[in-house]
Amino acid sequence: MEKYVFTGKTEEEAIEEACTNLNLDKDQIVYRVSLEKTGLFKAKRTDIEVMRKSDIDEFIKELALRLTKDMGFDTKTETKNRDGVLNITLYSDNNSLLIGKDGKNMSALSTIIRQAVYNELGFFYKFNLDVGEYKLKQERNLERMARNIAKDVAKTKVEAKLEPMNSYERRIVHNALTNDKFVYTESVGEEPNRCVVIKLKEKE
């Protein structure tokens, strides 16, 4: 990944300089402040190290392909950009093995890639890794379950406490019901037994 350094009196000025020179919008780059000087007798100066998001996305894609090839898989990728976040889906000749029990192998692969990107950039870069649409199907199942239970809560007027979930799963449930007219959600308990409760909204 090619890195560029731009300088300005302020961080905002350096970002503007980067966008102008690279002919990119602010949401198409990532950066970190590499130098910041505010002396009494010297002019203020801020240096930023800039990278194109498209270059980072390509690095992640190539790394995922290389790692899975080294693991013995014949893998292809499909990438989409959703709300400025890279979503990469791997399709291999043995998706179930690459996913692992309860997605553990897939999660481990994601952690390795995330750390490699951090080592390269010096900061964490957000992306989502899926294998054979496993996570997408899990999300849809959770959303469907949440909406069905929400209907029961609205009908019976009795709150429902769901099974313990990790933070990722809880977020899916919260998001699925965030605009529901009749119920709202709360997370209760302590990890690893923290769970979502679906409750009836009080009438105004």
QUIRA-V622597 format. One line per field, one symbol per residue. burial: 1 if it has 24 or more other ideal C-beta (glycine too) atoms within 12 Angstrom, else 0. A space follows every 50 residues. Layout:
# QUIRA-V622597
burial: ???
This chain:
# QUIRA-V622597
burial: 10110111001001111110010100001111000000000000011111 11101110111011101100101010101000000111111100100110 00101110110011011001100011111111011001100110111011 00110000010100100011011101100101111010000000111111 0000
